[in-house]
Amino acid sequence: MIAQQILVQSIGRRYGRAAEQKPQTHVGDWGTPFGMLIEHALDIGEDATRKQLVSGEFTAFYQAARAEFDSEPGFAGRARRRVALLQGGEPESRRLWQLLVAASMEYLMAIYRRLGVTLTEADMAPESFYNPMLADVSAELQDRGLAVISDGALCVFPAGFTGRDGTPLPLMLRKSDGGYGYDTTDAAAIRYRLVDLHARRLIYVVGSEQSQHLQMIFELAREAGWLTDGATAEHAVIGLVTGADGKRLKTRTGEQVKLVQLIDEAVERAGRVIADRYDDPGQRDQIAEAVGVGALKYGDLSVARDSSYIFDYDRMLALTGNTGPYLQYATARIRSIFRRAGLDPASATAPIQITAEAERALALNLLGFGTVLQQVAETTQPHLLAGFLFDVASAFTTFYEQCPVLQAEPSIRDSRLALSALTLRVLLTGLDLLGIPVPERM
């Protein structure tokens, strides 16, 4: 839900500073379900369809189509015929399919903008992108002797994967009816990334339920000669976001929670926290948006990505502890020092003198920045950076409480201003790498 795109963006920001990287979002925009989705769109009308999808009501739209498919034989027959028309390139079916995809993408892009995710439609590599490659990749694997006919379907059996009864597990490239499925798309995708894009490190940010499937795809790529010794493929597992009951996050009525609802409530709660701090409603709204969005994103990234966690607004929005608002407040506090001094933090470049234990502790924390960035790059674990930034902010809080800055004698004052400016720079850089917005004031 939140985790996948936020984690992709965070990893991408880290690599964007060090190496060429190409994010790709593998959106499910193709397959047999689109037959019933198109027919449902025709039943309720194109305007109603677009309105529902642009507002993010994907689950409700799908469930309504599925209910018709299961209960009305006439609808099911039309849906099956529509699949054949769509896959055959029939113009009207393609137009209706594009309507569904475009409306869904409009909602997705709006959420991306609000979350500060810089992925664009140019970064989308949906299932339909690989359609022209499916026949070719199947033929290549068959020519190499890796794909064989099994019960009428074209399958590959990657080494080392068996079912409970000991029989080899297949990846089905072509069904007995001649159609292609997800296995074929994933095979085409990894070949494209390795052979056409010449990727050297593939990071699949996907939930844990896809672990075995991805390991089979990676093994297939090795056996096909696409994934060679000069390249790697890894599964960056995402844990589950749960409610207080330990189950998937849902509304009180048992429905799937829309991401926009989570954002809206986080921003509303943040607004209540700062309601009495600013007279300007525009400024208050901007700060509430940054704090609410930052709390959600940091709450996700501060947990090991393969760990599940309980979604808790109170914990995420707290101004104390390892939270986004705490780090945002730390940067605001440092900026307030320089406003009172009438100085730009960039001008604080005096040599740093260590005269107190709190200064020493803060300086030692700051020295670990480069090391933690390297660790994040190697492990794809942004929570390591989040934890480091929390330690820095905590060390600065102790420094701020124990070491006067503006009231210190001139030489010490300049040193402590320089240390404060360095702390601000590290916090801002780190939060930017995590994609956390930072308001000027809080």
VOGU-3710 file (C-alpha; in Angstrom, 3 decimals, decimal comma):
1> miaqqilvqs> 0,000/0,000/0,000  2,100/2,923/1,238  5,246/0,888/1,539  5,937/-0,180/-2,019  6,103/3,195/-3,773  7,640/4,993/-0,804  10,360/2,354/-0,552  10,984/2,409/-4,310  11,319/6,193/-4,148  13,618/6,102/-1,121
11> igrrygraae> 15,922/3,519/-2,703  15,836/5,477/-5,951  16,771/8,726/-4,216  19,742/7,017/-2,567  20,978/5,533/-5,838  20,225/8,697/-7,773  23,023/10,374/-5,840  25,531/7,659/-6,574  24,724/5,829/-9,773  22,497/5,629/-12,788
21> qkpqthvgdw> 19,193/4,078/-11,816  15,914/3,457/-13,621  12,802/2,915/-11,530  10,003/0,950/-13,154  6,508/0,452/-11,779  5,054/-2,870/-12,897  1,350/-1,981/-12,966  -1,220/-4,703/-13,602  -2,986/-3,175/-16,602  -3,604/-6,305/-18,703
31> gtpfgmlieh> -5,107/-9,767/-18,473  -8,377/-11,639/-18,601  -10,088/-9,564/-15,830  -10,195/-6,610/-18,224  -12,896/-8,370/-20,211  -15,351/-8,137/-17,329  -14,086/-4,670/-16,320  -14,788/-3,295/-19,782  -18,234/-4,868/-19,875  -19,028/-3,436/-16,439
41> aldigedatr> -17,897/-0,024/-17,670  -20,319/-0,316/-20,576  -23,126/-1,268/-18,183  -22,690/1,738/-15,863  -21,504/4,223/-18,510  -18,135/5,753/-19,312  -18,672/8,899/-17,222  -19,573/6,921/-14,110  -16,618/4,593/-14,734  -14,145/7,422/-15,013
51> kqlvsgefta> -15,525/9,175/-11,914  -15,241/6,007/-9,854  -11,686/5,163/-10,945  -10,337/8,712/-10,715  -11,526/8,762/-7,101  -9,619/5,545/-6,371  -12,604/3,199/-6,030  -10,747/0,355/-7,760  -11,810/-2,384/-5,361  -15,497/-1,474/-5,499
61> fyqaaraefd> -15,387/-1,306/-9,302  -13,698/-4,714/-9,553  -15,996/-6,335/-7,015  -19,092/-5,106/-8,839  -17,760/-6,479/-12,138  -16,854/-9,778/-10,492  -20,298/-10,110/-8,939  -21,916/-9,677/-12,360  -19,492/-12,180/-13,888  -20,278/-14,813/-11,240
71> sepgfagrar> -24,047/-14,345/-11,189  -25,036/-13,494/-14,774  -24,138/-15,994/-17,516  -24,872/-13,430/-20,233  -22,436/-10,957/-18,713  -19,798/-13,678/-18,300  -20,144/-14,629/-21,953  -19,733/-11,008/-23,056  -16,696/-10,642/-20,806  -14,988/-13,687/-22,321
81> rrvallqgge> -15,665/-12,461/-25,855  -14,342/-9,047/-24,867  -11,044/-10,585/-23,739  -10,588/-12,108/-27,185  -11,433/-8,788/-28,864  -9,042/-6,868/-26,623  -6,157/-9,256/-27,111  -6,857/-9,254/-30,852  -6,481/-5,468/-30,964  -10,106/-4,603/-31,787
91> pesrrlwqll> -10,195/-0,736/-31,793  -13,266/-0,178/-29,596  -12,065/-2,665/-26,982  -8,653/-1,003/-26,955  -10,287/2,415/-26,520  -12,324/1,219/-23,550  -9,270/-0,461/-22,022  -7,323/2,779/-22,374  -10,167/4,630/-20,638  -9,853/2,326/-17,623
101> vaasmeylma> -6,073/2,609/-17,518  -6,000/6,402/-17,985  -8,562/7,045/-15,241  -6,720/4,765/-12,827  -3,404/6,397/-13,682  -4,867/9,857/-13,033  -5,649/8,838/-9,454  -2,238/7,223/-9,023  -0,373/10,295/-10,272  -2,374/12,545/-7,930
111> iyrrlgvtlt> -1,356/10,367/-4,975  2,268/10,387/-6,142  2,294/14,182/-6,290  0,828/14,484/-2,825  3,335/12,032/-1,362  6,226/13,745/-3,118  6,942/10,598/-5,138  8,718/11,776/-8,277  7,868/8,735/-10,392  5,990/9,729/-13,537
121> eadmapesfy> 4,098/7,910/-16,280  7,445/7,626/-18,072  8,566/5,351/-15,213  5,639/3,001/-15,745  6,439/-0,348/-17,319  3,041/-2,049/-16,971  2,160/-5,561/-18,044  0,906/-4,317/-21,405  4,363/-2,905/-22,179  5,689/-6,455/-22,479
131> npmladvsae> 2,896/-7,828/-24,701  4,959/-7,574/-27,931  7,763/-9,565/-26,274  5,777/-12,557/-24,975  5,818/-14,730/-28,084  9,504/-14,042/-28,668  10,617/-14,836/-25,123  8,584/-18,051/-25,196  10,159/-19,062/-28,505  13,660/-18,255/-27,234
141> lqdrglavis> 13,229/-20,412/-24,147  11,799/-23,229/-26,248  14,699/-23,008/-28,707  17,142/-23,186/-25,792  15,467/-26,371/-24,593  14,331/-24,768/-21,340  10,630/-24,639/-22,207  8,693/-27,841/-22,905  5,082/-28,804/-23,524  3,424/-30,120/-20,356
151> dgalcvfpag> -0,280/-31,031/-20,386  -0,738/-28,911/-23,474  0,921/-25,796/-22,004  4,413/-24,443/-22,638  6,266/-24,479/-19,317  9,717/-24,083/-17,854  10,805/-25,903/-14,711  13,553/-23,871/-12,965  15,984/-26,070/-11,082  15,530/-26,441/-7,350
161> ftgrdgtplp> 11,791/-25,797/-7,026  9,397/-28,619/-6,194  5,956/-28,983/-4,707  5,085/-30,816/-1,503  4,867/-34,066/-3,436  8,358/-33,576/-4,857  7,269/-32,808/-8,428  8,993/-29,896/-10,192  7,147/-26,564/-10,058  6,475/-24,889/-13,420
171> lmlrksdggy> 6,384/-21,379/-14,733  3,673/-21,408/-17,404  4,729/-19,420/-20,449  1,833/-20,238/-22,742  -1,472/-21,751/-21,713  -3,029/-24,666/-23,569  -5,445/-22,214/-25,231  -2,512/-20,169/-26,585  -2,843/-17,304/-24,097  -0,057/-15,804/-22,006
181> gydttdaaai> -0,073/-15,106/-18,274  1,846/-13,398/-15,503  4,741/-15,867/-15,634  5,396/-14,945/-19,263  5,208/-11,230/-18,501  7,684/-11,553/-15,638  10,063/-13,581/-17,812  9,867/-10,955/-20,558  10,361/-8,175/-18,008  13,550/-9,584/-16,499
191> ryrlvdlhar> 14,966/-10,299/-19,962  14,191/-6,719/-21,055  15,826/-5,229/-17,950  18,972/-7,315/-18,277  19,398/-7,571/-22,040  17,907/-4,313/-23,332  18,488/-1,938/-20,413  21,803/-3,649/-19,455  20,887/-3,408/-15,767  23,579/-4,636/-13,408
201> rliyvvgseq> 21,502/-4,762/-10,236  17,780/-5,500/-10,197  15,833/-4,721/-7,019  12,265/-6,033/-6,974  10,295/-4,190/-4,277  7,432/-6,634/-3,783  5,498/-8,265/-0,935  6,733/-11,456/0,705  3,960/-13,560/-0,861  5,791/-13,319/-4,193
211> sqhlqmifel> 9,093/-14,625/-2,804  9,090/-18,101/-4,356  7,750/-16,843/-7,675  10,518/-14,245/-7,964  13,207/-16,757/-7,012  11,926/-18,994/-9,823  12,056/-16,060/-12,275  15,630/-15,262/-11,174  16,673/-18,911/-11,636  15,057/-18,973/-15,084
221> areagwltdg> 17,004/-15,842/-16,013  20,252/-17,512/-14,917  19,514/-20,674/-16,878  18,608/-18,614/-19,960  21,908/-16,713/-19,783  20,292/-13,341/-19,164  21,348/-13,052/-15,516  25,091/-13,501/-15,706  27,885/-13,190/-13,166  28,109/-9,466/-13,887
231> ataehavigl> 24,536/-8,791/-12,737  22,410/-9,507/-9,676  18,692/-9,747/-8,946  17,234/-9,450/-5,473  13,853/-9,354/-3,814  13,434/-6,403/-1,438  10,662/-7,912/0,659  7,934/-5,646/2,029  6,212/-6,471/5,284  2,522/-6,054/6,018
241> vtgadgkrlk> 0,865/-2,904/7,366  -1,780/-4,010/9,869  -4,447/-2,595/12,107  -4,424/-2,954/15,882  -5,859/-6,469/15,452  -2,771/-7,592/13,553  -4,730/-8,079/10,324  -4,586/-6,139/7,059  -5,550/-2,516/7,535  -9,265/-1,978/6,843
251> trtgeqvklv> -11,971/0,561/7,572  -14,418/0,060/10,457  -16,871/-1,420/7,942  -14,308/-3,985/6,810  -13,470/-2,336/3,489  -9,997/-1,796/2,078  -8,545/1,551/3,140  -7,735/3,951/0,323  -4,356/5,640/0,540  -5,896/9,078/0,046
261> qlideavera> -8,021/8,471/3,165  -4,904/7,734/5,217  -3,219/10,891/3,940  -6,270/13,080/4,567  -6,669/11,882/8,135  -2,958/12,241/8,897  -3,007/15,833/7,597  -6,203/16,607/9,512  -4,698/15,292/12,742  -1,474/17,218/12,144
271> grviadrydd> -3,555/20,357/11,602  -5,192/19,894/14,985  -1,780/19,580/16,655  -0,573/22,940/15,272  -3,970/24,694/15,191  -3,021/27,328/17,777  0,498/28,028/16,504  -0,061/30,107/13,366  -2,506/32,876/12,498  -2,052/32,465/8,743
281> pgqrdqiaea> -4,361/29,605/7,661  -2,406/29,100/4,430  0,850/28,615/6,311  -0,892/26,349/8,808  -2,290/24,178/6,015  1,119/23,883/4,332  2,782/22,828/7,573  -0,019/20,362/8,376  0,346/18,775/4,935  4,114/18,414/5,351
291> vgvgalkygd> 3,809/17,024/8,884  0,983/14,614/8,021  2,611/13,277/4,864  6,006/13,166/6,542  4,592/11,204/9,475  3,082/8,573/7,176  6,203/8,156/5,061  8,626/8,132/7,960  6,408/5,714/9,869  6,786/3,321/6,955
301> lsvardssyi> 10,495/3,839/6,347  11,584/3,752/9,989  10,628/0,060/10,204  12,753/-2,683/8,612  11,135/-3,094/5,205  10,539/-6,831/5,623  8,843/-6,368/9,005  5,127/-5,898/9,538  3,981/-3,012/11,704  0,783/-1,720/13,274
311> fdydrmlalt> -0,551/1,452/11,704  -1,022/3,981/14,530  -1,670/7,670/13,873  -0,881/8,687/17,454  2,543/7,065/17,331  3,355/8,372/13,844  2,373/11,971/14,630  4,046/12,188/18,043  6,509/15,040/18,487  8,738/12,794/20,602
321> gntgpylqya> 10,368/9,490/19,785  11,486/8,060/16,457  8,910/9,848/14,282  8,838/12,102/11,260  7,459/15,102/13,200  10,271/14,796/15,770  12,899/15,039/13,022  11,016/17,840/11,275  10,852/19,707/14,579  14,609/19,237/15,070
331> tarirsifrr> 15,318/20,975/11,744  12,857/23,770/12,609  14,563/24,278/15,963  17,975/24,635/14,308  16,596/27,099/11,767  15,089/29,153/14,597  18,577/29,515/16,114  19,863/31,070/12,913  16,803/33,310/12,542  17,400/34,689/16,035
341> agldpasata> 21,067/35,185/15,153  20,165/36,896/11,877  22,416/34,481/9,998  22,183/32,124/7,054  23,193/28,582/8,139  25,428/28,387/5,042  27,559/31,203/6,478  28,383/29,267/9,652  31,724/27,806/8,592  33,962/28,413/11,615
351> piqitaeaer> 36,232/25,589/12,823  34,376/23,284/15,184  35,842/23,064/18,691  34,779/20,297/21,033  34,439/21,787/24,522  31,678/19,672/26,052  30,629/16,029/26,080  27,311/16,795/24,335  29,232/18,441/21,480  31,479/15,424/21,187
361> alalnllgfg> 28,534/13,008/21,087  26,789/15,034/18,376  29,960/15,329/16,271  30,606/11,585/16,494  27,052/10,870/15,386  27,458/13,140/12,365  30,645/11,345/11,324  28,623/8,191/10,670  26,576/9,707/7,827  28,682/8,368/4,964
371> tvlqqvaett> 28,832/4,891/6,461  25,069/4,613/6,919  24,431/5,782/3,350  26,680/3,014/2,092  24,844/0,492/4,257  21,480/1,613/2,876  22,781/1,240/-0,688  24,078/-2,260/-0,003  21,090/-3,586/1,955  18,149/-1,556/0,504
381> qphllagflf> 17,087/-0,925/4,109  16,095/2,762/4,493  15,247/2,226/8,161  18,999/2,290/8,835  19,097/5,898/7,632  15,935/6,725/9,578  17,477/5,358/12,755  20,687/7,300/12,136  18,775/10,573/11,672  16,839/9,942/14,868
391> dvasafttfy> 20,121/9,446/16,739  21,457/12,699/15,269  18,309/14,615/16,209  18,402/13,154/19,724  22,075/14,080/20,100  21,288/17,605/18,920  18,461/17,910/21,456  20,905/17,050/24,248  23,471/19,481/22,807  20,840/22,231/22,565
401> eqcpvlqaep> 19,796/21,713/26,185  23,317/21,526/27,627  25,385/23,839/25,401  24,266/27,458/24,969  24,791/28,592/21,383  23,920/32,265/20,945  24,802/33,119/24,571  28,268/31,517/24,403  31,460/33,590/24,143  32,275/34,551/20,498
411> sirdsrlals> 34,703/31,775/19,578  32,550/29,061/21,162  29,435/30,646/19,703  30,832/30,467/16,162  31,897/26,859/16,672  28,488/25,831/17,974  26,753/27,645/15,123  28,943/25,703/12,685  28,086/22,428/14,424  24,398/23,336/14,333
421> altlrvlltg> 24,616/24,182/10,617  26,327/20,857/9,900  23,628/19,023/11,836  20,950/20,832/9,840  22,651/19,936/6,569  22,884/16,252/7,495  19,255/16,113/8,664  17,967/17,881/5,557  20,021/15,679/3,236  18,956/12,514/5,012
431> ldllgipvpe> 15,284/13,450/5,113  15,424/14,373/1,437  16,865/10,944/0,658  13,908/9,414/2,497  11,517/11,726/0,666  10,291/13,394/3,868  9,063/16,997/3,390  10,582/19,490/5,829  8,679/22,707/6,692  10,655/25,810/7,530
441> rm> 8,728/26,229/10,797  6,710/24,023/13,133
//
